[in-house]
Every structure is written in C-alpha cells, then in structure tokens.
Amino acid sequence: MKILILGAGKMGSFFTDLLSFEHEVAVLEKDPKRMRFIYNAIRMQSPEEIKDFAPELVINCVTLNYTIDAFRLALPYLNPYCIISDIASVKNNLKEFYATCGLPYVSTHPMFGPTFANLSNLAKENTIIISEGDHLGKIFFKDLYNKLKLNIFEYTFEEHDKVVAYSLGIPFASTLVFAATMVHQDAPGTTFKRHMKIARGLLSEDDYLLTEILFNPRTPRQIARIQEKLSALQEMIAAKDTAGMKDFLEDVRKKIE
C-alpha cells in the first residue's frame, strides 16, 4: 500500500519506521531538520508532491492544533478513493470535518505516546478505533495494532471523548496540581522522584494538546471528582480521623485492584 504520513514528529517517525518495510511510505514535513533520521521513505516538503505519489492512505500525525489544516493542504492532491486518517487524542471538530471532506476516513487514538511508553514493547498499552470510520480503514489499523499486541477498543466519537476526559483529564489535572505546588527538594524520596518524572514528561508535551484535553467539556466533572476526594481527605487529616482514613484507604485499594 502507498501510505503518506503527515508530520515527522515523534509519532510520525514512529509510524514511518513501523510501516516503511512493508509498504511504500512517503513523509510530508515542512521542517527538513525533522526528517534527518527518516529512512526507507520518500521525503516531501511540498503538498504538490503528493499528487505524483498518489497515496491510498494518509496518516495525519501533525501537532494537534494543525491536524485539520494539514488535511486541507493535502486534500486537493488526493485521489477520491484515498482513505484519510488521524491519530489525534482530542477529536474536537474532526467528526464534522470528516462528514464534509468527501473522502473515506478512519480515526484512531493510540493511548500511548513516546514520552512514557516503551515503543518496542506495547503489549500492555491500549488503542481506540472510532467505530464511525471506513470499514477497510478500520481493518488496516486493527491489523496494524494487533501486530503491535495492543489492546484494541472500538468507540464512537462521543464515547471516545468520555473516555479521554476520564483517562487523560484526571491524571493530567492531578499531575499539574502536583507540579504547581512543588518546592525544590535536596533529598527527594522515591515516590517524589517518580511523580517528578511523570510531571516532566507531561510538561514536555505540546501545550495545545494539554489545553485541549483539559478543555474537553467533560473534563470539569472529572476535576470536580478530584476536588471532592481532596476535600474529604483534607477533613480527615484535620480531624485526625483514623477510622475514616482506614475506610478511605481500603476503598482506594479496591478501586485500583
């Protein structure tokens, strides 16, 4: 299959390396420095080069706030049978874009990233495939993700947004609060250092990505849940409520089993 990858960032490079030995792959990236380590793939810097390549599948891996713009740059040079796809973790406006673009599409969300995941061993990681997409496109990504031994879940756009609000909104908000209240530690403990590693990894992500996940309309409810539990914990600590703390810890242990 002829596959065009938009963007040569971390995930774009990952998909290029993953696909280039079984498919004919081209990468469109306007910054030539990002393509220094791209190999076994055609390098493109101009959308006009897409027409001659005639891809059958486009995988959009550009930064979240440019996802739809990148599609619009590529659309005039794509054949009507070409399947377009994204891997965005926030699907805002994508459902509406796909409904009007005139091309078959598939939308997925690998629930891992190069910051934290071991990309050479993804057996414990998850991915989402949006159910509204093109049948052949979904089959391609199911086969690809199965080869990576990912756990695959199929959700609608609506269900995906709910999952993201919970699975990303809560840890993102919690980590940001930890980092915002942090003071320098000369001799940090193991738990503190682990939290710091997570915080640094999170803050290395694109600001737009962090903002869009936190601005998900369903995220405020998840943050309210954090506030409720934090208030209850604060009251138990202030009252030195040993029995209440015991019940609280038992409940937390049950939740993470």
C-alpha angles and dihedrals in degrees: 000000000000108000128186118201118200111212131018098221124121097297094035090055090046093055091044092054090044097051107028098086095054100033140035102259133190126184124208112202127152094204107074092196090066090059096055092106098036110116137168089028137092112256119219131182100174129057089223088071090065094075096064092045091052099198122208092202132028120199111196110210101159124126111294098250091055099045097105093038089055091051091051092052091052100041098081090058099046128099116241091247094054114116114222121204142177135201096201118152090211115050097193110152093353095105090054092045093052091049090061105031096086095224132101111259144188126196124200137169118208101208092215135068138197091255097069109004126088098234092198092059116034099155093119096044128097136222135190127218116196109235096215093068133105114291096230091045091053091049090053093053094042089055092046095048092044089056088055089050091236121160104247125211125182118212138161118248088260094050091046092056091052092051092048092050089057104033097041105019096059098047092041093052093043093049093047091051090050091050093044093055096041124121125192116278120204092194107024119188125235095262092049092050092050091051089048091053091053092047093050091048092050093048091051088066122096113283091226091056092051091046095048093049091049091044092054103127089236096052097079090064090053091049089050088057089055090050092049093052093043091052091050091049092048091052092050091049093048091049094041086230100181095176092048091049091051091053090046093052092046090052091050092049091052091051094054097043 
